[in-house]
């Protein structure tokens, strides 16, 4: 049974260290937590003496978890640590994470795959598959014969409220994250931080909290987990996308952005100086995902500046050479990454190009103050478009933006979701800038938190 357990009557039930990490949770009987220099929990001890120890590499990836259960109830004072001698150990379990291969007490336990995982019966592999919802929550596990092995339902913030069949079948549940239930911990491992679904908050401060100063550094998914997911325990995708959309204008290969997105490759075209796009990637829990971003309008007195502003006018009429180059590039990139996740991102004219890329490949897109696109003029079909996992496109538009307040009123847009953000200025050009977009995103999520 999963629920919040009020295990303490103390006036102070939670204690934090100077870095904002929880070191005592009296309700769980968690007496002490020791963190490493990356603010990840290395050692935890509970009131009865049970312990959990984690080992990480230099990048914060978990390599090993060790669990000790004592054979008699020790008394561990709150805020203290008591050594557990070998004669007091009832059971000891060591779990090693070698990429996607997991060993338990030096025996192969699971091999994680894109669709689920593999176990062994002797030397015979048994394949298990996930049925997921739109947030990547593992709802059903079936084996290779189609037999249902596990069913899990969740409250909005990830707390399982109902499980069926073999409830211990596998620990990867909400958002596909590992739920550590040992000794009543019940924390999800999100990589950068651990998350408590019963409290609906993280137990450590967001390492990227400086980018969203109006938000609590412990909040989960902007307090809207039905719409957003948090892949790493850091700021969710819409803000990362805006950062990428701004970076591609003049970013350099090798630059690493917030969210650990790295610019791997830049695409240009000698005959179209206003065209610039780039391929970004990051790897989380051994899984690599990609984003292709298109630069938008260059407001400068240069050849590319004049060309990009001209493209803004030509795109709705089907006369954009940049659009044609972009679609061809996107198709090749989509083929190259295969079944890996690929999201198209763009601001201004780059937003229209990102929409075209998504339509041409049926991938997802994040658009920021996008210019209009006449899909039919470029041979693109909007009716059959769904995007990956039916997530489609989301356009973020600052109210008063110059493109969306004039040009886009007259041309259909292949956008199935639009989020309107607070106006930043009386000047339509200022509202259009990517810096205004980022500020508007911050305000928007703060307003929705208060509702």
C-alpha positions in Angstrom: 0.0 0.0 0.0 1.4 3.4 -1.0 0.4 6.4 1.1 1.8 9.1 3.3 2.6 7.7 6.7 2.6 10.2 9.6 5.2 8.4 11.6 6.2 11.2 13.9 4.7 13.7 16.3 7.8 15.8 16.5 7.5 19.5 16.1 10.4 19.3 13.6 10.0 16.4 11.2 12.3 17.4 8.4 15.8 18.7 8.7 17.9 20.1 5.8 21.6 20.7 5.3 23.2 24.0 4.2 22.8 22.9 0.5 19.1 22.4 0.9 19.1 18.6 1.0 16.9 16.8 3.4 19.0 14.9 6.0 16.2 13.8 8.4 12.6 12.6 7.6 11.1 11.6 10.9 7.9 10.3 9.3 9.9 7.6 7.4 12.2 7.0 10.4 15.0 8.3 8.2 17.6 9.4 10.8 20.4 10.6 8.6 21.4 11.2 5.0 24.9 11.9 3.9 25.4 13.5 0.5 28.3 13.6 -1.9 29.7 16.8 -3.6 27.0 16.5 -6.3 24.3 16.6 -3.6 23.3 13.0 -4.2 22.6 10.7 -1.3 25.5 8.4 -0.5 24.4 6.9 2.8 21.1 6.7 4.6 20.2 5.1 7.9 16.9 4.4 9.4 15.8 4.3 13.1 16.0 0.5 13.2 19.6 0.5 11.9 18.8 -0.5 8.3 21.0 1.3 5.7 21.0 2.3 2.0 24.3 3.2 0.4 24.8 4.5 -3.2 27.9 4.8 -5.3 28.0 7.3 -8.3 30.5 8.1 -11.0 31.9 11.6 -11.5 28.9 12.7 -13.6 26.4 11.6 -10.9 25.3 8.4 -12.6 24.4 5.7 -10.1 26.7 2.7 -10.3 25.7 0.7 -7.2 23.1 0.5 -4.4 23.7 -1.5 -1.3 21.0 -2.4 1.2 21.5 -3.8 4.7 18.7 -5.1 6.9 19.6 -5.7 10.6 18.5 -8.8 12.5 17.5 -6.8 15.5 16.1 -3.4 16.1 18.9 -1.0 16.9 18.2 2.4 18.3 19.5 5.2 16.0 18.9 8.7 17.4 17.5 11.3 14.9 20.4 13.0 13.2 22.9 10.3 14.1 24.6 7.3 12.4 25.3 4.0 14.1 27.7 1.5 12.8 26.2 -1.9 12.0 28.5 -4.9 12.8 28.4 -8.0 10.7 26.7 -10.1 13.4 23.8 -7.7 13.3 23.2 -8.0 9.6 20.2 -10.1 8.6 20.4 -9.6 4.8 22.6 -7.7 2.5 21.8 -6.9 -1.2 24.1 -5.2 -3.7 22.7 -3.9 -7.0 25.1 -2.9 -9.7 24.1 -0.7 -12.6 26.3 -1.3 -15.7 24.6 0.9 -18.2 21.5 -1.0 -19.1 22.6 -4.2 -17.4 21.7 -4.7 -13.8 23.3 -7.3 -11.5 22.0 -8.2 -8.0 24.5 -9.9 -5.7 26.7 -10.5 -8.8 23.9 -12.3 -10.7 22.4 -10.8 -13.8 19.0 -9.4 -12.8 17.7 -7.4 -15.8 18.8 -6.0 -19.1 16.8 -2.7 -19.8 15.6 -2.1 -23.3 13.7 0.7 -25.0 10.5 -1.3 -24.8 10.9 -2.9 -21.4 13.5 -5.3 -20.0 14.9 -8.9 -20.3 15.4 -11.4 -17.6 16.9 -14.9 -17.7 15.4 -18.2 -16.8 18.6 -20.3 -16.7 20.2 -19.3 -20.0 16.9 -18.6 -21.7 16.0 -14.9 -22.2 12.5 -13.8 -21.3 11.2 -10.5 -22.8 9.0 -8.1 -20.8 7.2 -5.2 -22.4 5.8 -1.9 -21.0 2.5 -0.4 -21.9 2.8 3.3 -21.2 0.6 6.3 -21.0 1.3 9.7 -22.5 3.6 10.7 -19.6 5.8 7.6 -20.0 4.3 6.0 -16.9 4.6 2.2 -17.0 1.1 1.1 -16.5 1.2 -2.6 -17.6 4.0 -5.1 -18.0 3.4 -8.1 -20.3 5.8 -10.9 -21.2 6.7 -12.2 -24.6 3.6 -14.4 -24.6 1.2 -11.5 -23.9 0.6 -12.5 -20.3 0.0 -9.6 -18.0 2.5 -9.6 -15.2 2.0 -6.2 -13.5 -0.6 -3.4 -13.6 0.0 -0.1 -11.9 -2.2 3.0 -11.5 -1.0 6.4 -10.2 -2.2 9.5 -8.5 -1.3 12.7 -10.5 2.0 13.2 -8.8 3.2 9.6 -9.2 2.2 7.8 -6.1 0.9 4.4 -7.1 -2.6 3.8 -5.7 -3.3 0.4 -7.1 -1.2 -2.5 -8.3 -2.2 -5.9 -9.5 -0.6 -9.2 -10.3 3.1 -9.5 -9.2 3.6 -6.1 -7.6 7.3 -6.7 -7.1 7.8 -7.5 -10.8 9.9 -4.5 -11.6 10.6 -1.1 -9.9 10.4 1.3 -13.0 7.1 3.0 -12.7 6.1 6.7 -12.8 7.8 8.5 -15.8 9.7 5.3 -16.2 11.8 6.1 -13.1 13.0 3.6 -10.5 11.1 3.6 -7.3 13.2 2.6 -4.3 10.9 1.0 -1.8 13.6 -0.5 0.5 13.1 0.2 4.2 10.1 2.3 3.4 12.1 5.0 1.5 9.7 5.2 -1.4 11.7 7.7 -3.4 11.9 7.9 -7.2 15.4 8.3 -8.6 15.3 11.1 -11.2 19.1 11.2 -11.7 19.9 14.7 -10.5 17.6 14.3 -7.4 15.3 12.0 -5.6 11.6 12.6 -5.6 8.9 11.7 -2.9 5.5 11.2 -4.6 3.7 11.2 -1.2 4.9 14.8 -0.5 4.9 15.8 -4.2 8.3 17.4 -4.0 12.0 16.7 -4.4 14.2 16.2 -1.3 17.0 18.3 -2.8 17.1 21.8 -4.4 17.1 22.0 -8.2 20.7 22.5 -9.4 19.2 24.7 -12.2 17.0 26.7 -9.8 18.7 30.0 -10.7 17.0 29.8 -14.1 13.5 29.9 -12.5 13.9 32.2 -9.4 10.1 32.6 -9.0 9.7 28.8 -8.4 10.4 26.7 -5.4 13.6 24.7 -6.0 11.7 21.6 -4.7 8.6 21.8 -6.9 7.8 19.0 -9.3 7.0 19.7 -13.0 5.8 23.3 -12.4 3.1 21.8 -10.2 1.4 20.5 -13.4 2.4 16.8 -13.8 -0.5 16.1 -16.1 1.1 18.3 -18.7 4.8 18.1 -18.0 7.3 15.4 -17.2 10.7 15.9 -15.5 13.2 13.6 -17.1 16.2 14.3 -14.9 15.0 16.1 -11.8 15.8 19.4 -13.3 13.8 22.1 -15.2 11.3 20.5 -17.7 11.5 20.5 -21.5 9.7 23.8 -22.4 12.3 25.9 -20.8 15.1 23.8 -22.1 13.6 24.1 -25.6 13.6 27.9 -25.3 17.2 27.9 -24.3 18.1 25.7 -27.3 16.0 27.9 -29.6 18.1 30.9 -28.5 21.4 29.2 -28.6 21.2 28.0 -32.2 21.4 31.5 -33.6 25.2 31.8 -32.9 26.1 28.8 -30.7 29.2 26.8 -31.2 29.7 23.1 -31.6 30.6 21.5 -28.2 28.6 24.1 -26.2 26.7 22.4 -23.3 23.4 24.0 -22.3 21.2 23.6 -19.2 19.7 20.1 -19.2 23.1 18.8 -20.5 22.1 19.4 -24.1 25.2 19.6 -26.3 25.4 21.1 -29.8 26.9 18.3 -31.9 26.5 19.6 -35.4 25.6 22.8 -37.3 23.9 22.8 -40.7 24.2 25.7 -43.1 23.7 26.3 -46.8 26.0 28.4 -49.0 23.1 29.5 -51.3 20.9 30.5 -48.3 23.0 32.4 -45.8 19.9 33.0 -43.6 19.6 29.2 -42.9 21.2 27.8 -39.8 20.1 24.7 -37.8 21.9 22.4 -35.4 21.6 19.0 -33.8 21.7 18.7 -30.0 21.9 15.6 -27.9 22.0 14.4 -24.4 22.1 11.0 -22.7 20.0 10.2 -19.6 20.2 6.8 -18.0 22.0 5.4 -21.0 19.4 6.6 -23.5 20.3 9.3 -26.0 17.7 11.8 -27.2 18.1 14.5 -29.9 16.7 17.9 -30.7 17.1 19.7 -34.0 16.8 23.5 -33.7 16.4 26.1 -36.4 17.6 29.7 -36.1 15.0 32.4 -36.6 15.1 36.0 -37.8 18.4 37.8 -37.5 17.6 41.4 -36.7 20.8 42.8 -38.1 22.1 44.8 -41.0 23.7 41.9 -42.9 23.2 39.5 -45.7 21.8 36.9 -43.4 19.7 39.5 -41.5 18.1 40.8 -44.7 17.6 37.2 -45.9 16.0 36.0 -42.7 13.5 38.9 -42.6 12.6 38.3 -46.2 12.0 34.6 -45.4 9.5 35.6 -42.7 7.4 37.2 -45.5 8.0 34.4 -48.1 7.3 31.4 -45.9 3.4 31.8 -45.7 3.3 32.0 -49.5 5.4 28.8 -50.1 8.4 30.7 -51.4 11.0 29.9 -48.7 14.2 28.3 -49.8 15.2 28.0 -46.2 12.1 25.9 -45.6 13.0 23.5 -48.4 16.5 23.1 -47.2 15.3 22.6 -43.6 12.8 19.9 -44.6 15.4 18.0 -46.6 17.9 18.2 -43.7 15.3 17.1 -41.1 14.4 14.1 -43.2 18.0 13.0 -43.3 18.5 13.6 -39.5 15.3 11.7 -38.8 16.7 8.7 -40.8 20.1 9.0 -39.0 18.7 8.9 -35.5 16.2 6.1 -36.3 13.9 5.2 -33.4 15.7 7.6 -31.0 13.6 10.5 -29.6 14.0 13.6 -31.9 12.2 16.9 -31.2 12.2 19.8 -33.6 12.7 23.3 -32.0 12.6 26.8 -33.5 11.9 30.4 -32.8 10.5 33.0 -35.2 11.0 31.8 -38.8 12.9 28.9 -37.3 9.6 28.0 -35.6 7.9 27.6 -39.0 10.8 25.6 -40.2 10.6 23.3 -37.1 6.8 22.9 -37.8 7.6 21.9 -41.4 10.3 19.5 -40.1 7.8 17.9 -37.7 5.2 17.5 -40.4 7.7 15.9 -42.8 8.9 13.3 -40.3 5.8 13.0 -38.0 8.0 13.9 -35.0 7.3 16.3 -32.1 8.0 20.0 -32.1 8.3 22.9 -29.6 7.7 26.3 -31.3 8.5 29.7 -29.9 6.7 32.7 -31.4 6.7 30.9 -34.7 6.2 32.5 -38.1 3.4 31.1 -40.3 3.8 28.1 -42.6 1.6 27.3 -45.6 2.0 23.5 -45.2 0.2 22.7 -48.5 2.6 24.9 -50.5 5.5 22.6 -49.3 3.7 19.4 -49.9 3.1 18.7 -46.2 0.0 17.0 -44.9 -1.4 18.3 -41.6 -4.4 16.0 -41.4 -2.4 12.8 -40.8 0.1 14.4 -38.5 0.2 13.1 -34.9 3.8 13.4 -33.8 5.7 10.8 -31.8 3.4 9.1 -29.2 0.7 11.6 -30.4 2.4 14.4 -28.6 2.4 16.6 -31.7 3.4 20.3 -31.7 3.2 22.9 -29.0 3.6 26.5 -29.8 4.5 29.1 -27.1 3.3 32.6 -28.1 4.0 35.8 -26.2 0.9 38.0 -26.4 1.6 41.0 -28.6 4.3 39.2 -30.6 4.6 40.9 -34.0 4.3 37.8 -36.1 1.4 36.1 -34.3 -0.6 39.3 -34.0 -0.5 40.0 -37.7 0.8 37.5 -40.2 -0.5 34.4 -38.6 -4.0 35.7 -38.4 -4.3 35.1 -42.2 -2.7 31.7 -42.6 -3.5 28.3 -41.2 -1.0 26.9 -38.8 -0.2 23.1 -38.4 -0.2 23.5 -34.6 -2.5 21.5 -32.4 -1.6 23.1 -29.1 -0.9 26.8 -28.4 0.1 28.2 -25.0 -0.3 32.0 -24.8 2.2 33.7 -22.5 2.1 37.1 -20.7 2.9 40.1 -22.8 6.3 41.6 -22.0 6.2 45.0 -23.7 4.1 47.4 -25.7 6.6 46.9 -28.5 5.7 43.9 -30.7 9.3 43.5 -31.7 10.4 43.2 -28.1 7.7 40.6 -27.4 9.0 38.6 -30.3 12.6 38.2 -29.0 13.7 34.9 -27.4 14.7 36.7 -24.2 11.2 37.9 -23.8 10.0 34.4 -24.5 12.1 33.0 -21.6 10.8 35.7 -19.2 7.2 35.0 -20.3 7.6 31.3 -19.7 8.9 32.0 -16.1 5.9 34.3 -15.5 3.4 31.8 -17.0 4.4 28.9 -14.8 4.5 31.1 -11.7 0.9 32.3 -12.4 -0.3 28.7 -13.0 1.3 27.6 -9.8 -0.8 30.1 -7.8 -4.1 29.0 -9.4 
